[in-house]
Amino acid sequence: MIMYTTIPLEYIFENMEQVENQVVKELNFGGITMMVEQTGAFEGKIIRLISPNPQDYLNPRYAPGQKIYFRPELSQQ
């Protein structure tokens, strides 16, 4: 990535440590695949959608920043 900017690099990369410490999972929620930052045992914040359907991106329930609640994954035996 090339960035042409007059902003000092210290401001651009000041929160990089926080991003690396996030617990991000890829979940299938309601038939829609999304990246979710886990904020609790069974809750998370939507980071981004991964969907070929444009209608999913227009649904405000799946907007980035929205909280979702999910059940724990059961291990398959």
PDB file of N, CA, C and O in Angstrom, chain B, residues numbered from 101:
ATOM      1  N   MET B 101       0.846  -1.162   0.000  1.00  0.00           N
ATOM      2  CA  MET B 101       0.000   0.000   0.000  1.00  0.00           C
ATOM      3  C   MET B 101       0.896   1.230   0.000  1.00  0.00           C
ATOM      4  O   MET B 101       1.850   1.311   0.773  1.00  0.00           O
ATOM      5  N   ILE B 102       0.591   2.168  -0.854  1.00  0.00           N
ATOM      6  CA  ILE B 102       1.323   3.425  -0.923  1.00  0.00           C
ATOM      7  C   ILE B 102       0.401   4.536  -0.462  1.00  0.00           C
ATOM      8  O   ILE B 102      -0.733   4.651  -0.928  1.00  0.00           O
ATOM      9  N   MET B 103       0.897   5.355   0.456  1.00  0.00           N
ATOM     10  CA  MET B 103       0.098   6.471   0.966  1.00  0.00           C
ATOM     11  C   MET B 103       0.822   7.773   0.666  1.00  0.00           C
ATOM     12  O   MET B 103       1.956   7.983   1.098  1.00  0.00           O
ATOM     13  N   TYR B 104       0.159   8.635  -0.072  1.00  0.00           N
ATOM     14  CA  TYR B 104       0.679   9.960  -0.354  1.00  0.00           C
ATOM     15  C   TYR B 104      -0.054  10.929   0.565  1.00  0.00           C
ATOM     16  O   TYR B 104      -1.211  11.271   0.318  1.00  0.00           O
ATOM     17  N   THR B 105       0.620  11.369   1.626  1.00  0.00           N
ATOM     18  CA  THR B 105      -0.038  12.211   2.608  1.00  0.00           C
ATOM     19  C   THR B 105       0.985  13.100   3.302  1.00  0.00           C
ATOM     20  O   THR B 105       2.179  12.805   3.340  1.00  0.00           O
ATOM     21  N   THR B 106       0.482  14.182   3.841  1.00  0.00           N
ATOM     22  CA  THR B 106       1.341  15.072   4.638  1.00  0.00           C
ATOM     23  C   THR B 106       1.176  14.806   6.124  1.00  0.00           C
ATOM     24  O   THR B 106       1.828  15.451   6.946  1.00  0.00           O
ATOM     25  N   ILE B 107       0.311  13.864   6.479  1.00  0.00           N
ATOM     26  CA  ILE B 107       0.083  13.519   7.881  1.00  0.00           C
ATOM     27  C   ILE B 107       1.262  12.683   8.366  1.00  0.00           C
ATOM     28  O   ILE B 107       1.672  11.752   7.674  1.00  0.00           O
ATOM     29  N   PRO B 108       1.816  12.989   9.532  1.00  0.00           N
ATOM     30  CA  PRO B 108       2.940  12.212  10.059  1.00  0.00           C
ATOM     31  C   PRO B 108       2.555  10.756  10.295  1.00  0.00           C
ATOM     32  O   PRO B 108       1.424  10.456  10.675  1.00  0.00           O
ATOM     33  N   LEU B 109       3.496   9.870  10.068  1.00  0.00           N
ATOM     34  CA  LEU B 109       3.242   8.445  10.218  1.00  0.00           C
ATOM     35  C   LEU B 109       2.849   8.068  11.648  1.00  0.00           C
ATOM     36  O   LEU B 109       2.149   7.075  11.844  1.00  0.00           O
ATOM     37  N   GLU B 110       3.277   8.827  12.636  1.00  0.00           N
ATOM     38  CA  GLU B 110       2.921   8.536  14.018  1.00  0.00           C
ATOM     39  C   GLU B 110       1.414   8.593  14.224  1.00  0.00           C
ATOM     40  O   GLU B 110       0.861   7.810  14.996  1.00  0.00           O
ATOM     41  N   TYR B 111       0.741   9.527  13.528  1.00  0.00           N
ATOM     42  CA  TYR B 111      -0.710   9.636  13.647  1.00  0.00           C
ATOM     43  C   TYR B 111      -1.418   8.515  12.897  1.00  0.00           C
ATOM     44  O   TYR B 111      -2.457   8.031  13.345  1.00  0.00           O
ATOM     45  N   ILE B 112      -0.883   8.108  11.793  1.00  0.00           N
ATOM     46  CA  ILE B 112      -1.521   7.079  10.979  1.00  0.00           C
ATOM     47  C   ILE B 112      -1.446   5.720  11.666  1.00  0.00           C
ATOM     48  O   ILE B 112      -2.422   4.969  11.668  1.00  0.00           O
ATOM     49  N   PHE B 113      -0.303   5.404  12.245  1.00  0.00           N
ATOM     50  CA  PHE B 113      -0.097   4.080  12.819  1.00  0.00           C
ATOM     51  C   PHE B 113      -0.164   4.054  14.345  1.00  0.00           C
ATOM     52  O   PHE B 113       0.354   3.116  14.951  1.00  0.00           O
ATOM     53  N   GLU B 114      -0.782   5.048  14.990  1.00  0.00           N
ATOM     54  CA  GLU B 114      -0.755   5.123  16.441  1.00  0.00           C
ATOM     55  C   GLU B 114      -1.574   4.033  17.131  1.00  0.00           C
ATOM     56  O   GLU B 114      -1.269   3.700  18.276  1.00  0.00           O
ATOM     57  N   ASN B 115      -2.587   3.469  16.502  1.00  0.00           N
ATOM     58  CA  ASN B 115      -3.415   2.441  17.153  1.00  0.00           C
ATOM     59  C   ASN B 115      -3.190   1.050  16.576  1.00  0.00           C
ATOM     60  O   ASN B 115      -4.061   0.190  16.710  1.00  0.00           O
ATOM     61  N   MET B 116      -2.072   0.807  15.950  1.00  0.00           N
ATOM     62  CA  MET B 116      -1.815  -0.489  15.332  1.00  0.00           C
ATOM     63  C   MET B 116      -1.733  -1.613  16.363  1.00  0.00           C
ATOM     64  O   MET B 116      -2.111  -2.743  16.053  1.00  0.00           O
ATOM     65  N   GLU B 117      -1.254  -1.342  17.576  1.00  0.00           N
ATOM     66  CA  GLU B 117      -1.161  -2.377  18.593  1.00  0.00           C
ATOM     67  C   GLU B 117      -2.540  -2.856  19.003  1.00  0.00           C
ATOM     68  O   GLU B 117      -2.724  -4.045  19.262  1.00  0.00           O
ATOM     69  N   GLN B 118      -3.513  -1.959  19.070  1.00  0.00           N
ATOM     70  CA  GLN B 118      -4.863  -2.334  19.452  1.00  0.00           C
ATOM     71  C   GLN B 118      -5.503  -3.221  18.404  1.00  0.00           C
ATOM     72  O   GLN B 118      -6.249  -4.137  18.751  1.00  0.00           O
ATOM     73  N   VAL B 119      -5.236  -2.976  17.148  1.00  0.00           N
ATOM     74  CA  VAL B 119      -5.821  -3.777  16.075  1.00  0.00           C
ATOM     75  C   VAL B 119      -5.280  -5.192  16.118  1.00  0.00           C
ATOM     76  O   VAL B 119      -6.026  -6.138  15.868  1.00  0.00           O
ATOM     77  N   GLU B 120      -4.004  -5.364  16.427  1.00  0.00           N
ATOM     78  CA  GLU B 120      -3.400  -6.686  16.461  1.00  0.00           C
ATOM     79  C   GLU B 120      -3.916  -7.518  17.622  1.00  0.00           C
ATOM     80  O   GLU B 120      -3.883  -8.746  17.546  1.00  0.00           O
ATOM     81  N   ASN B 121      -4.395  -6.893  18.702  1.00  0.00           N
ATOM     82  CA  ASN B 121      -4.867  -7.622  19.870  1.00  0.00           C
ATOM     83  C   ASN B 121      -6.342  -7.986  19.786  1.00  0.00           C
ATOM     84  O   ASN B 121      -6.858  -8.617  20.709  1.00  0.00           O
ATOM     85  N   GLN B 122      -7.036  -7.618  18.729  1.00  0.00           N
ATOM     86  CA  GLN B 122      -8.449  -7.941  18.591  1.00  0.00           C
ATOM     87  C   GLN B 122      -8.633  -9.430  18.324  1.00  0.00           C
ATOM     88  O   GLN B 122      -7.812 -10.063  17.661  1.00  0.00           O
ATOM     89  N   VAL B 123      -9.723  -9.974  18.853  1.00  0.00           N
ATOM     90  CA  VAL B 123     -10.100 -11.345  18.545  1.00  0.00           C
ATOM     91  C   VAL B 123     -11.165 -11.257  17.463  1.00  0.00           C
ATOM     92  O   VAL B 123     -12.318 -10.925  17.739  1.00  0.00           O
ATOM     93  N   VAL B 124     -10.772 -11.557  16.229  1.00  0.00           N
ATOM     94  CA  VAL B 124     -11.673 -11.454  15.089  1.00  0.00           C
ATOM     95  C   VAL B 124     -11.977 -12.853  14.579  1.00  0.00           C
ATOM     96  O   VAL B 124     -11.075 -13.664  14.370  1.00  0.00           O
ATOM     97  N   LYS B 125     -13.276 -13.125  14.381  1.00  0.00           N
ATOM     98  CA  LYS B 125     -13.715 -14.424  13.889  1.00  0.00           C
ATOM     99  C   LYS B 125     -14.529 -14.235  12.623  1.00  0.00           C
ATOM    100  O   LYS B 125     -15.170 -13.202  12.426  1.00  0.00           O
ATOM    101  N   GLU B 126     -14.494 -15.238  11.777  1.00  0.00           N
ATOM    102  CA  GLU B 126     -15.356 -15.262  10.603  1.00  0.00           C
ATOM    103  C   GLU B 126     -16.549 -16.143  10.958  1.00  0.00           C
ATOM    104  O   GLU B 126     -16.391 -17.334  11.223  1.00  0.00           O
ATOM    105  N   LEU B 127     -17.745 -15.549  10.962  1.00  0.00           N
ATOM    106  CA  LEU B 127     -18.950 -16.261  11.356  1.00  0.00           C
ATOM    107  C   LEU B 127     -19.955 -16.298  10.222  1.00  0.00           C
ATOM    108  O   LEU B 127     -19.977 -15.416   9.363  1.00  0.00           O
ATOM    109  N   ASN B 128     -20.786 -17.330  10.228  1.00  0.00           N
ATOM    110  CA  ASN B 128     -21.931 -17.393   9.338  1.00  0.00           C
ATOM    111  C   ASN B 128     -23.137 -17.109  10.217  1.00  0.00           C
ATOM    112  O   ASN B 128     -23.537 -17.954  11.018  1.00  0.00           O
ATOM    113  N   PHE B 129     -23.717 -15.931  10.071  1.00  0.00           N
ATOM    114  CA  PHE B 129     -24.796 -15.468  10.928  1.00  0.00           C
ATOM    115  C   PHE B 129     -26.001 -15.166  10.055  1.00  0.00           C
ATOM    116  O   PHE B 129     -25.967 -14.228   9.258  1.00  0.00           O
ATOM    117  N   GLY B 130     -27.056 -15.939  10.191  1.00  0.00           N
ATOM    118  CA  GLY B 130     -28.249 -15.728   9.380  1.00  0.00           C
ATOM    119  C   GLY B 130     -28.007 -15.984   7.904  1.00  0.00           C
ATOM    120  O   GLY B 130     -28.659 -15.374   7.056  1.00  0.00           O
ATOM    121  N   GLY B 131     -27.080 -16.874   7.583  1.00  0.00           N
ATOM    122  CA  GLY B 131     -26.765 -17.168   6.192  1.00  0.00           C
ATOM    123  C   GLY B 131     -25.819 -16.176   5.551  1.00  0.00           C
ATOM    124  O   GLY B 131     -25.564 -16.255   4.349  1.00  0.00           O
ATOM    125  N   ILE B 132     -25.291 -15.238   6.331  1.00  0.00           N
ATOM    126  CA  ILE B 132     -24.374 -14.216   5.829  1.00  0.00           C
ATOM    127  C   ILE B 132     -23.032 -14.388   6.520  1.00  0.00           C
ATOM    128  O   ILE B 132     -22.967 -14.445   7.748  1.00  0.00           O
ATOM    129  N   THR B 133     -21.969 -14.470   5.745  1.00  0.00           N
ATOM    130  CA  THR B 133     -20.632 -14.580   6.313  1.00  0.00           C
ATOM    131  C   THR B 133     -20.130 -13.183   6.648  1.00  0.00           C
ATOM    132  O   THR B 133     -20.254 -12.257   5.846  1.00  0.00           O
ATOM    133  N   MET B 134     -19.562 -13.042   7.842  1.00  0.00           N
ATOM    134  CA  MET B 134     -19.077 -11.728   8.283  1.00  0.00           C
ATOM    135  C   MET B 134     -17.878 -11.890   9.193  1.00  0.00           C
ATOM    136  O   MET B 134     -17.688 -12.932   9.819  1.00  0.00           O
ATOM    137  N   MET B 135     -17.074 -10.843   9.257  1.00  0.00           N
ATOM    138  CA  MET B 135     -15.961 -10.774  10.197  1.00  0.00           C
ATOM    139  C   MET B 135     -16.468 -10.054  11.439  1.00  0.00           C
ATOM    140  O   MET B 135     -17.027  -8.961  11.346  1.00  0.00           O
ATOM    141  N   VAL B 136     -16.271 -10.672  12.601  1.00  0.00           N
ATOM    142  CA  VAL B 136     -16.813 -10.153  13.855  1.00  0.00           C
ATOM    143  C   VAL B 136     -15.695 -10.049  14.880  1.00  0.00           C
ATOM    144  O   VAL B 136     -14.938 -10.999  15.084  1.00  0.00           O
ATOM    145  N   GLU B 137     -15.596  -8.897  15.520  1.00  0.00           N
ATOM    146  CA  GLU B 137     -14.668  -8.715  16.642  1.00  0.00           C
ATOM    147  C   GLU B 137     -15.380  -9.176  17.900  1.00  0.00           C
ATOM    148  O   GLU B 137     -16.418  -8.623  18.263  1.00  0.00           O
ATOM    149  N   GLN B 138     -14.838 -10.175  18.565  1.00  0.00           N
ATOM    150  CA  GLN B 138     -15.483 -10.721  19.748  1.00  0.00           C
ATOM    151  C   GLN B 138     -15.296  -9.759  20.909  1.00  0.00           C
ATOM    152  O   GLN B 138     -14.170  -9.430  21.282  1.00  0.00           O
ATOM    153  N   THR B 139     -16.433  -9.300  21.488  1.00  0.00           N
ATOM    154  CA  THR B 139     -16.385  -8.370  22.610  1.00  0.00           C
ATOM    155  C   THR B 139     -16.807  -9.016  23.912  1.00  0.00           C
ATOM    156  O   THR B 139     -16.599  -8.442  24.981  1.00  0.00           O
ATOM    157  N   GLY B 140     -17.392 -10.192  23.845  1.00  0.00           N
ATOM    158  CA  GLY B 140     -17.818 -10.932  25.027  1.00  0.00           C
ATOM    159  C   GLY B 140     -17.830 -12.415  24.708  1.00  0.00           C
ATOM    160  O   GLY B 140     -17.396 -12.837  23.636  1.00  0.00           O
ATOM    161  N   ALA B 141     -18.332 -13.201  25.647  1.00  0.00           N
ATOM    162  CA  ALA B 141     -18.355 -14.645  25.436  1.00  0.00           C
ATOM    163  C   ALA B 141     -19.232 -15.020  24.246  1.00  0.00           C
ATOM    164  O   ALA B 141     -18.857 -15.871  23.439  1.00  0.00           O
ATOM    165  N   PHE B 142     -20.390 -14.393  24.135  1.00  0.00           N
ATOM    166  CA  PHE B 142     -21.329 -14.732  23.067  1.00  0.00           C
ATOM    167  C   PHE B 142     -21.824 -13.489  22.337  1.00  0.00           C
ATOM    168  O   PHE B 142     -22.945 -13.473  21.829  1.00  0.00           O
ATOM    169  N   GLU B 143     -21.002 -12.457  22.282  1.00  0.00           N
ATOM    170  CA  GLU B 143     -21.383 -11.251  21.558  1.00  0.00           C
ATOM    171  C   GLU B 143     -20.188 -10.701  20.806  1.00  0.00           C
ATOM    172  O   GLU B 143     -19.037 -10.986  21.136  1.00  0.00           O
ATOM    173  N   GLY B 144     -20.484  -9.905  19.785  1.00  0.00           N
ATOM    174  CA  GLY B 144     -19.415  -9.330  18.991  1.00  0.00           C
ATOM    175  C   GLY B 144     -19.884  -8.108  18.236  1.00  0.00           C
ATOM    176  O   GLY B 144     -21.072  -7.788  18.207  1.00  0.00           O
ATOM    177  N   LYS B 145     -18.925  -7.428  17.624  1.00  0.00           N
ATOM    178  CA  LYS B 145     -19.199  -6.237  16.824  1.00  0.00           C
ATOM    179  C   LYS B 145     -18.820  -6.556  15.384  1.00  0.00           C
ATOM    180  O   LYS B 145     -17.730  -7.065  15.123  1.00  0.00           O
ATOM    181  N   ILE B 146     -19.712  -6.260  14.459  1.00  0.00           N
ATOM    182  CA  ILE B 146     -19.470  -6.558  13.056  1.00  0.00           C
ATOM    183  C   ILE B 146     -18.358  -5.655  12.529  1.00  0.00           C
ATOM    184  O   ILE B 146     -18.418  -4.434  12.674  1.00  0.00           O
ATOM    185  N   ILE B 147     -17.345  -6.264  11.919  1.00  0.00           N
ATOM    186  CA  ILE B 147     -16.252  -5.529  11.299  1.00  0.00           C
ATOM    187  C   ILE B 147     -16.543  -5.333   9.816  1.00  0.00           C
ATOM    188  O   ILE B 147     -16.444  -4.218   9.304  1.00  0.00           O
ATOM    189  N   ARG B 148     -16.904  -6.426   9.119  1.00  0.00           N
ATOM    190  CA  ARG B 148     -17.238  -6.323   7.700  1.00  0.00           C
ATOM    191  C   ARG B 148     -18.031  -7.537   7.257  1.00  0.00           C
ATOM    192  O   ARG B 148     -17.974  -8.596   7.882  1.00  0.00           O
ATOM    193  N   LEU B 149     -18.772  -7.369   6.172  1.00  0.00           N
ATOM    194  CA  LEU B 149     -19.544  -8.460   5.582  1.00  0.00           C
ATOM    195  C   LEU B 149     -18.759  -9.092   4.450  1.00  0.00           C
ATOM    196  O   LEU B 149     -17.954  -8.436   3.789  1.00  0.00           O
ATOM    197  N   ILE B 150     -19.004 -10.372   4.240  1.00  0.00           N
ATOM    198  CA  ILE B 150     -18.436 -11.089   3.107  1.00  0.00           C
ATOM    199  C   ILE B 150     -19.624 -11.775   2.435  1.00  0.00           C
ATOM    200  O   ILE B 150     -19.973 -12.902   2.786  1.00  0.00           O
ATOM    201  N   SER B 151     -20.234 -11.107   1.484  1.00  0.00           N
ATOM    202  CA  SER B 151     -21.450 -11.622   0.877  1.00  0.00           C
ATOM    203  C   SER B 151     -21.522 -11.206  -0.587  1.00  0.00           C
ATOM    204  O   SER B 151     -21.184 -10.074  -0.930  1.00  0.00           O
ATOM    205  N   PRO B 152     -21.960 -12.121  -1.449  1.00  0.00           N
ATOM    206  CA  PRO B 152     -22.138 -11.746  -2.852  1.00  0.00           C
ATOM    207  C   PRO B 152     -23.470 -11.037  -3.113  1.00  0.00           C
ATOM    208  O   PRO B 152     -23.691 -10.515  -4.206  1.00  0.00           O
ATOM    209  N   ASN B 153     -24.356 -11.019  -2.114  1.00  0.00           N
ATOM    210  CA  ASN B 153     -25.672 -10.416  -2.271  1.00  0.00           C
ATOM    211  C   ASN B 153     -25.633  -8.939  -1.878  1.00  0.00           C
ATOM    212  O   ASN B 153     -25.370  -8.632  -0.715  1.00  0.00           O
ATOM    213  N   PRO B 154     -25.886  -8.016  -2.809  1.00  0.00           N
ATOM    214  CA  PRO B 154     -25.835  -6.592  -2.467  1.00  0.00           C
ATOM    215  C   PRO B 154     -26.905  -6.175  -1.467  1.00  0.00           C
ATOM    216  O   PRO B 154     -26.731  -5.169  -0.778  1.00  0.00           O
ATOM    217  N   GLN B 155     -28.001  -6.912  -1.365  1.00  0.00           N
ATOM    218  CA  GLN B 155     -29.051  -6.567  -0.413  1.00  0.00           C
ATOM    219  C   GLN B 155     -28.577  -6.723   1.032  1.00  0.00           C
ATOM    220  O   GLN B 155     -29.077  -6.034   1.921  1.00  0.00           O
ATOM    221  N   ASP B 156     -27.624  -7.612   1.275  1.00  0.00           N
ATOM    222  CA  ASP B 156     -27.087  -7.781   2.630  1.00  0.00           C
ATOM    223  C   ASP B 156     -26.383  -6.522   3.111  1.00  0.00           C
ATOM    224  O   ASP B 156     -26.431  -6.206   4.300  1.00  0.00           O
ATOM    225  N   TYR B 157     -25.734  -5.801   2.212  1.00  0.00           N
ATOM    226  CA  TYR B 157     -25.007  -4.584   2.576  1.00  0.00           C
ATOM    227  C   TYR B 157     -25.958  -3.426   2.863  1.00  0.00           C
ATOM    228  O   TYR B 157     -25.573  -2.470   3.535  1.00  0.00           O
ATOM    229  N   LEU B 158     -27.186  -3.496   2.368  1.00  0.00           N
ATOM    230  CA  LEU B 158     -28.169  -2.445   2.594  1.00  0.00           C
ATOM    231  C   LEU B 158     -28.977  -2.659   3.869  1.00  0.00           C
ATOM    232  O   LEU B 158     -29.704  -1.761   4.293  1.00  0.00           O
ATOM    233  N   ASN B 159     -28.864  -3.820   4.479  1.00  0.00           N
ATOM    234  CA  ASN B 159     -29.597  -4.125   5.699  1.00  0.00           C
ATOM    235  C   ASN B 159     -28.898  -3.462   6.887  1.00  0.00           C
ATOM    236  O   ASN B 159     -27.745  -3.784   7.173  1.00  0.00           O
ATOM    237  N   PRO B 160     -29.576  -2.538   7.587  1.00  0.00           N
ATOM    238  CA  PRO B 160     -28.914  -1.844   8.705  1.00  0.00           C
ATOM    239  C   PRO B 160     -28.566  -2.756   9.879  1.00  0.00           C
ATOM    240  O   PRO B 160     -27.724  -2.396  10.701  1.00  0.00           O
ATOM    241  N   ARG B 161     -29.199  -3.932   9.976  1.00  0.00           N
ATOM    242  CA  ARG B 161     -28.861  -4.869  11.050  1.00  0.00           C
ATOM    243  C   ARG B 161     -27.451  -5.413  10.901  1.00  0.00           C
ATOM    244  O   ARG B 161     -26.841  -5.825  11.888  1.00  0.00           O
ATOM    245  N   TYR B 162     -26.923  -5.420   9.677  1.00  0.00           N
ATOM    246  CA  TYR B 162     -25.595  -5.989   9.419  1.00  0.00           C
ATOM    247  C   TYR B 162     -24.562  -4.912   9.104  1.00  0.00           C
ATOM    248  O   TYR B 162     -23.528  -5.211   8.507  1.00  0.00           O
ATOM    249  N   ALA B 163     -24.819  -3.690   9.487  1.00  0.00           N
ATOM    250  CA  ALA B 163     -23.872  -2.598   9.235  1.00  0.00           C
ATOM    251  C   ALA B 163     -22.653  -2.747  10.155  1.00  0.00           C
ATOM    252  O   ALA B 163     -22.794  -3.203  11.290  1.00  0.00           O
ATOM    253  N   PRO B 164     -21.474  -2.373   9.685  1.00  0.00           N
ATOM    254  CA  PRO B 164     -20.290  -2.413  10.558  1.00  0.00           C
ATOM    255  C   PRO B 164     -20.513  -1.584  11.815  1.00  0.00           C
ATOM    256  O   PRO B 164     -21.029  -0.467  11.762  1.00  0.00           O
ATOM    257  N   GLY B 165     -20.114  -2.153  12.941  1.00  0.00           N
ATOM    258  CA  GLY B 165     -20.290  -1.490  14.228  1.00  0.00           C
ATOM    259  C   GLY B 165     -21.486  -2.007  15.001  1.00  0.00           C
ATOM    260  O   GLY B 165     -21.583  -1.771  16.206  1.00  0.00           O
ATOM    261  N   GLN B 166     -22.410  -2.714  14.336  1.00  0.00           N
ATOM    262  CA  GLN B 166     -23.582  -3.263  15.021  1.00  0.00           C
ATOM    263  C   GLN B 166     -23.169  -4.442  15.889  1.00  0.00           C
ATOM    264  O   GLN B 166     -22.271  -5.205  15.534  1.00  0.00           O
ATOM    265  N   LYS B 167     -23.835  -4.581  17.028  1.00  0.00           N
ATOM    266  CA  LYS B 167     -23.572  -5.723  17.911  1.00  0.00           C
ATOM    267  C   LYS B 167     -24.455  -6.882  17.498  1.00  0.00           C
ATOM    268  O   LYS B 167     -25.613  -6.701  17.122  1.00  0.00           O
ATOM    269  N   ILE B 168     -23.886  -8.082  17.573  1.00  0.00           N
ATOM    270  CA  ILE B 168     -24.654  -9.292  17.345  1.00  0.00           C
ATOM    271  C   ILE B 168     -24.394 -10.248  18.497  1.00  0.00           C
ATOM    272  O   ILE B 168     -23.357 -10.190  19.157  1.00  0.00           O
ATOM    273  N   TYR B 169     -25.347 -11.114  18.717  1.00  0.00           N
ATOM    274  CA  TYR B 169     -25.240 -12.126  19.765  1.00  0.00           C
ATOM    275  C   TYR B 169     -25.336 -13.482  19.085  1.00  0.00           C
ATOM    276  O   TYR B 169     -26.205 -13.697  18.241  1.00  0.00           O
ATOM    277  N   PHE B 170     -24.452 -14.390  19.447  1.00  0.00           N
ATOM    278  CA  PHE B 170     -24.402 -15.683  18.792  1.00  0.00           C
ATOM    279  C   PHE B 170     -24.214 -16.787  19.817  1.00  0.00           C
ATOM    280  O   PHE B 170     -23.807 -16.547  20.954  1.00  0.00           O
ATOM    281  N   ARG B 171     -24.520 -17.996  19.389  1.00  0.00           N
ATOM    282  CA  ARG B 171     -24.336 -19.170  20.239  1.00  0.00           C
ATOM    283  C   ARG B 171     -22.926 -19.702  20.046  1.00  0.00           C
ATOM    284  O   ARG B 171     -22.331 -19.511  18.986  1.00  0.00           O
ATOM    285  N   PRO B 172     -22.385 -20.368  21.059  1.00  0.00           N
ATOM    286  CA  PRO B 172     -21.033 -20.930  20.894  1.00  0.00           C
ATOM    287  C   PRO B 172     -21.054 -22.053  19.874  1.00  0.00           C
ATOM    288  O   PRO B 172     -22.060 -22.744  19.714  1.00  0.00           O
ATOM    289  N   GLU B 173     -19.935 -22.230  19.189  1.00  0.00           N
ATOM    290  CA  GLU B 173     -19.807 -23.298  18.222  1.00  0.00           C
ATOM    291  C   GLU B 173     -19.611 -24.619  18.949  1.00  0.00           C
ATOM    292  O   GLU B 173     -18.832 -24.714  19.897  1.00  0.00           O
ATOM    293  N   LEU B 174     -20.327 -25.630  18.491  1.00  0.00           N
ATOM    294  CA  LEU B 174     -20.155 -26.950  19.070  1.00  0.00           C
ATOM    295  C   LEU B 174     -19.074 -27.678  18.307  1.00  0.00           C
ATOM    296  O   LEU B 174     -19.038 -27.639  17.077  1.00  0.00           O
ATOM    297  N   SER B 175     -18.201 -28.338  19.026  1.00  0.00           N
ATOM    298  CA  SER B 175     -17.126 -29.067  18.362  1.00  0.00           C
ATOM    299  C   SER B 175     -17.710 -30.300  17.673  1.00  0.00           C
ATOM    300  O   SER B 175     -18.542 -31.004  18.245  1.00  0.00           O
ATOM    301  N   GLN B 176     -17.269 -30.554  16.447  1.00  0.00           N
ATOM    302  CA  GLN B 176     -17.753 -31.695  15.691  1.00  0.00           C
ATOM    303  C   GLN B 176     -16.864 -32.894  16.004  1.00  0.00           C
ATOM    304  O   GLN B 176     -15.637 -32.797  16.013  1.00  0.00           O
ATOM    305  N   GLN B 177     -17.512 -34.021  16.260  1.00  0.00           N
ATOM    306  CA  GLN B 177     -16.751 -35.217  16.610  1.00  0.00           C
ATOM    307  C   GLN B 177     -16.855 -36.252  15.541  1.00  0.00           C
ATOM    308  O   GLN B 177     -16.274 -37.330  15.668  1.00  0.00           O
TER     309      GLN B 177
END
